[in-house]
């Protein structure tokens, strides 16, 4: 039986939100702004305080957060964290009510999503994998792209809630499909950032006005959302994390493994995956993924 209602209905579903990091905090706050009652749980007290200040309710455990929720949204870093919060006596599946809808917006392996959906079905809980693209800015502005895997009926039910978080919301196929599309997204983003970083070093070493050059490049075929979002990072060498190298390293592992499993060659992607891994090994894993520029600068003889 459906538990979510159209957002025009005066009684919206109750929401539990697990994971209040760089993405999760602004996303949960956008649900609150849209009129949803949100109860959240995360490990950092300051993030719980932020949720409370925004009008949400802080829970002391996963069980407390999800017990009465119609829909449960999770946004954690990787597959091990999803498994940790989903399974076990203190996890989501043992404590959520039958009929609840679990929307996992983490970026994890497709197989993890498939396994979670199977385990949840045995508990009477429905699951969508719904990873996002757009970074911190997209989360704050509620303009994320959301790629979803799961059943059509569950997608239709969840869509009003997802519309409070993003602008492009697409059901990509059965369970795991959202994660597969997200892996492809991360491949494209990483290759795009690497190309932009190489162009920045080439332009600067050639003595060209970098800001002017990036402005004109972004107005033509070389333009992209990546360049629009990361141009200021390149110009100011500001690598405050919006999406950390550590997380993109994880995602490149997902896409290279998944591609190997289906027999898809990723020659450029494999190189960029190694460059991301190299930057992480040099101690830059906590920086924004636009810090790929630092790796190109090092290869070009700059002191960074």
C-alpha positions, 0 to 999 in steps of 0.5 A: 500500500502506498505511503507517500502522497502527492506534494499538493496533499496537505498531509505529506509523508513523514521522512527519516533521513540518515546521513547528513554530510556535505550533500545530505544536510542541504538536501534534508533542509530542502525537504523541510522547506517543502513542508516535510517532517524530517527526522534525521540521524547521523554520527556528528552532533553538529550536523544534528544540531544543524538539522534541528535549527532548520526545523527538523528533529534529531534522533538518537539512533537509526531505529528511533529515526526510521521507526515511524517513517513513511519514507527513509532517505539515506545518503552515506559515502559508500557501500560499506556504510549503506550495509552498516546502516541497513542491516543488523538489529539496529539497522533500517530493515529491522526497525522500519515499518512494513510498507515503508519506502527506502530511497538510497541516494548514496553512490554505491555499487549496483550489486549492493543496491540489488542485494539491498532491494532483495533483503528489504523485500523480505521485510515488506520494505520497498527500495529505490536506488537514487544517486544524484549528480550536481555536487554541493551547489546542486544540493543547496539549490535543489537542482540535482540530477537524480537517476533512479533504479527500481519499480515504476510504481515506487518511483511514481510515488516517490517523485513528488519528494524527489522533486523537492531535491532535484530538477532532472529525475529519471527512472533508469530501469530496475534495481541497480540501474540508478547506480550504473548510470551514476557510475557513468556520470562519474566517469564523464565528470572525472574525464571532463575535470582532467581535460579542464585541468590540462587546458588550464596548465597549458593556457597559463604556461602559454601566457594567456589570460586564463579567465578570458580563455575559460570564459570563451571556451565555456561559450563554445563546444568545449563548454560544460557544466563541469567548467561552469561549476569548477571555473572559479576553483581553477582560477582561485586554486580553491579546492574546498571540498564540494565533492572530495577526491576520496569519494571520486576515487571510490566511484572510479573504482565502481565504474572500472569494476562494473565495466570489466564485468560487462566487457566494456573498455574504458581506456581514457577512464582507466587513465583518469582513475589512476590519476585520481588514485595518484592525487589521493596517494599524494595526500590530496584525498580530502580536496575537491575533485577540481584539485586534479589541477594540482596533479597536472601542475606537478607533472608540469613542474610546478611547485604546489 
